[in-house]
Amino acid sequence: MNTLAKSLTSVAMACLLAASAQAQQGFGVTLYGMVDAFAYSKQLANEKRSSQLVSGPMTTSFWGIRASEDLGGGMVAIADMAGFFQVDTGGSQRSSADAGGFWGKYAWIGLSSATLGSVRLGRQATPTFLNTVRFEPYSGSSAFGTVLHTYVPTGTQPMMTANGSVGTNASGLPAGGDSAWNNALSYSSPVISGFSLQAMVAAPEGAASPAPGKRYSTAFNYVSGPLSLGLSMDKIDKASAVVVRTASDPAGAPYTLTGLNTTSFGGAYDFRVAKVYAQLFSSKLKLGSAADVKLTTTQLGTAVPVLPTGRIIVSWLHTTRAQSAVADKTRNTLSTGFDYDLSKDTDLYAVLMSDRVTGLANGTGYGVGLRHRF
């Protein structure tokens, strides 16, 4: 039996034992996850078209174990461990280039109080990423939503903000754009008059390059009826990733990313007949001896209910890349989709996407997908 199979068997046995004992021990364990597969004719800007069966373009496929125990006095012990997998190949992680661990989505433990808030320790999603998901209609889709411009690296289109950059992969491309940080300590406040705060810090623990240095992520949110607003900020010291050179860059590129600052603002309003979304990201990539790269991403989107359980989803993304003595570049991505709930846990969706980058051949993509939650 290989290592992965042994790990899965051990986890399954632990779940069964925990579930059988929860009544006596006063705690609860939940197995949960998402399976998402998409038949995709893919062509991003400057890429050749390819026909693929891909895993998790709308929601990255994952499974996890969530646990809690009532400690009394309003205090609850909480823990969450979740890992990604690939439906198309059966492999672990988000892709073959993913350097994350077995529990690559989450792996944390903490304490929670309704009046004091919660503290968590371990690998966690950043407040900035959570706001990215919250304020766009594709809810964090890596293929069609804001994440495509702000987190997903690609060698042919260096237009990403590299939020949470964690180094380089085997091909020398950024392995970063990570939605979660290792070695993190976070605090989430209770909601007071609609306002809440999330703050997180992650330590480098003396790791050698290309690991990042100390990282900070903070978000302020406000919710009142149909209106929701959010402001978030990321700061990464010694980001130590590679910024891929564009055709207009001067000699000496690709560059080494030495630091990153990102500020984002998002909002949403539910008109019932349609929910509208907007986001603005401003990022500065510090490149040491080279001039800083400034990236600005705007997202506008909507989700319109149609039929008994369907919705039309539209998202437009615009990113501008600016650097001294280098010609500015822009990227525009428009994704139009239809999502239909077959049940409360299963939905069928279709998406048509257009991707355009300055000086590169235009791209289009389309396909149909199926998701199931458990």
Secondary structure by P-SEA (a helix, b strand, c coil): ccaaaaaaaaaaaaaaaaaaccccccbbbbbcbbbbbbbcccccccccbbbbbccccccccccbbbbbbbccccbbbbbbbbbbbbcccccccccccccccccccccccbbbbcccccccccccccaaaaaaaacccccccccccccccccccccccccccccccccccccccccccccccccccccccccccccbbbbbbbbccccccccccbbbbbbbbbbccccccccbbbbbcccbbbbbbcccccccccbbbcbbbbbbbbcccccccbbbbbbbbbbbbbcccccbbbbbbbbbccccccccbbbbbbbbbbbbbbbccbbbbbbbbbbbbbbbbcccccccbbbbbbbbcccbbbbbbbbccccccc
